[in-house]
Amino acid sequence: MPIKIQNKKELGSGIYTIPDIGLLLGYPLYKVRRYIKKYWDEGIGKELFHDNYSWSVKNYKKAVNFYVLIELYTFFQLQECGVHTKGVVKARKEIAKHLKTPYPFANRKILTDGQHIWYYFEKDLISADPTCQLNFGKIIESFANKIDFSDDSLAERYWPRGKDSSIVVDPHHQFGQPVIKGSNIVTDTIYSMYQSGEKIKTLSVLYDISEKEICDAIEFYKKAA
């Protein structure tokens, strides 16, 4: 029996357009757009949902939920480690069956050690550069440290600049847009006011948060730019 899951407009699932994904994950928009269409909407999406993996929002822009955001990062990182795209898609399908989850690349069991991934890749990857697995292990470890997991092992919150920064992405707050931790203050608003000439100290008083939190928000967008 096929898994019946909801991939779209569920409360607390987050809404991420292609520009959002590019900002949060640090990938060019053309790459995000191409992979959502080719590998997710036309492949995984139809298989899981008998529909697209994404949905349309205002002005016909594509959007995905929080789990797909995390999966896309894992997908891109695997490719950068030299794993062929078809191999990634094939492994993802097998891991989903093994872990009984529709979002295997957003699962704690994958993102904390990568062992399940390498188990399914080993036949195709055994002849690859031996440093490839080491490099991927470091990537996975680094990325997992940016994620909080729920009790059911799925990604719950994402810290795009690491947990030393005040910026967090939580699908239960502000539709999953970056906010200051412990609040509903959207970081984009802070940055826009800063660009308009407001001083850091003034913003700190206005929003009743620390100057470090204001600086974290500003630095987040500066680095993205």
Rosetta blueprint (number, residue, H / E / L):
1 M L
2 P L
3 I L
4 K L
5 I L
6 Q L
7 N L
8 K L
9 K L
10 E L
11 L L
12 G L
13 S L
14 G L
15 I L
16 Y E
17 T E
18 I H
19 P H
20 D H
21 I H
22 G H
23 L H
24 L H
25 L H
26 G L
27 Y L
28 P L
29 L H
30 Y H
31 K H
32 V H
33 R H
34 R H
35 Y H
36 I H
37 K H
38 K H
39 Y H
40 W H
41 D H
42 E H
43 G H
44 I H
45 G H
46 K H
47 E H
48 L H
49 F H
50 H L
51 D L
52 N L
53 Y L
54 S L
55 W E
56 S E
57 V L
58 K H
59 N H
60 Y H
61 K L
62 K E
63 A E
64 V E
65 N L
66 F H
67 Y H
68 V H
69 L H
70 I H
71 E H
72 L H
73 Y H
74 T H
75 F H
76 F H
77 Q H
78 L H
79 Q H
80 E H
81 C L
82 G L
83 V L
84 H L
85 T H
86 K H
87 G H
88 V H
89 V H
90 K H
91 A H
92 R H
93 K H
94 E H
95 I H
96 A H
97 K H
98 H H
99 L H
100 K L
101 T L
102 P L
103 Y L
104 P H
105 F H
106 A H
107 N E
108 R H
109 K H
110 I H
111 L H
112 T L
113 D L
114 G L
115 Q H
116 H H
117 I H
118 W H
119 Y H
120 Y H
121 F H
122 E H
123 K H
124 D H
125 L H
126 I L
127 S L
128 A L
129 D L
130 P L
131 T H
132 C H
133 Q H
134 L H
135 N H
136 F H
137 G H
138 K H
139 I H
140 I H
141 E H
142 S H
143 F H
144 A H
145 N L
146 K L
147 I E
148 D E
149 F E
150 S L
151 D L
152 D L
153 S L
154 L E
155 A E
156 E E
157 R E
158 Y E
159 W L
160 P L
161 R L
162 G L
163 K L
164 D L
165 S L
166 S L
167 I E
168 V E
169 V E
170 D L
171 P L
172 H L
173 H L
174 Q H
175 F H
176 G H
177 Q L
178 P L
179 V E
180 I E
181 K L
182 G L
183 S L
184 N L
185 I L
186 V E
187 T H
188 D H
189 T H
190 I H
191 Y H
192 S H
193 M H
194 Y H
195 Q H
196 S L
197 G L
198 E L
199 K L
200 I H
201 K H
202 T H
203 L H
204 S H
205 V H
206 L H
207 Y H
208 D L
209 I L
210 S L
211 E H
212 K H
213 E H
214 I H
215 C H
216 D H
217 A H
218 I H
219 E H
220 F H
221 Y H
222 K H
223 K H
224 A H
225 A L
